[in-house]
Amino acid sequence: MEFCDECGGMLVSEKQNGDSVMKCRNCDHVQDVDGGEMKITEEKEEDPMDRLNVSSEDEQETTRPTTMKECPKCSEDSEDEKEHEWWMEQTRSSDEPATRFYECVNCGNVHKEYD
């Protein structure tokens, strides 16, 4: 981690005119990157919400258990239950109950329930 010579703020890597530079988050002061001292990589951090957007776009058979439940997308009334595959994931802190995900076999809609 590098800090600004002007204000002491944290420097972040940035490309300007094809060159890598370090730019201050506070005062926008730009410092050149010294040749061999730093290694700058451009990697995208994983968005934790991507893990919650569950979809099975392929037509592969799954081994998930099934249940009958009202689908918020394709059920016409509360009596109209559709078959759903379901699974559980720990999406919150460990002292909270797991989140239940349901995928409608009829329309593919995925919805979740918390306790």
N, C-alpha and C positions, 0 to 999 in steps of 0.2 A: 504494500500500500504506500502510495506517495502522497505528499502534502504540498500545497501551494507555497511558493517562496514569498508571495505577496501578502496573503491573508491567513494562511495556515489551513485552509479548507482542503477537503479531500479531492484528489485528482482522479479523473476517469479517462480511459483511453477513447480516442476519437480519430476518425480519418478526416484530414483536410487536404484537399488537392492531391489525393492519392498517398499522402504521407501520414504515418501514425504520429499523433501528438497526445500529450496529456493536457486536459482542460479542467480548470477549477470549477466545481459545482457552484461555488459562492460568487466569485468575482469574474468568472469567464477568462481569467488569465491563462494563456497558452504556453506550455513548456514543451520543448522538443524532447523526443525520446532518445536517451543516450544509447548508442549502438548495442553493446553486449550486456548491459545491465538489466534490461527488462525483456520479458517475453510477453507479447500481447496476443491473446487469442480472441476470436470472435465466435463464441458458442452461445446458442440460445438456451436459456434456462428453461427447465420443464415447468409448465404451468400446472399447478396442482389440480385445477379444475378440469384439465383434459382427462384425468383419470375418471372423472364422474360422468363424462359424456359417453355413455356406453351405447354402442350400436353393433349389430351383427349384420353387416351388409351382405355377407356371403350366405349361401343356402346350405351350410354345413349342419349336420345333425348335432345336437348338443346333448349332454348328459344331465342337464339341470332338472330339478324336480318341477312339477307343474301343479297349479291350483286353479280353481275357478274363481273369478273375481270380476267386478265391474271395471270396464276400461273407460278412462276419462275421454278418450278420443272417439271410439267407435260404438260403445254401448248406447242404445237408444233410451233406456231408462234404468232405474236401479235394480230391476228384476232381470235385466239382460246381462248375464254373466258370461264372460269369454274365458277361454283357457289362457293362462299366463305361465311363462317360465319365471322362476324367481331364484334369487341368490342374495347373499348378505356380504357387506363389506364394512370394515371399520373406517369410516370417513371422518369421524370426530375424535376427540381425545379418548384415551383408553378407559376413562371412568364413565363414559357415555355409552349407551347401547349401540349396537351395530345398525347400519342403515339397510333396509330391505329394498331391493330393486325388483320390479316386475316388468316383464316384456310381454306384450300381448302377442299371441301366436297369430291372431287374425290380421292385425294391421301393423305390428312391429313397434308400436309406441312403447317407450320406456318411461316409467314413472317410479317414484321412490316414496317410501314411508319411513317416518321416524317414530320412535316411542317417546 
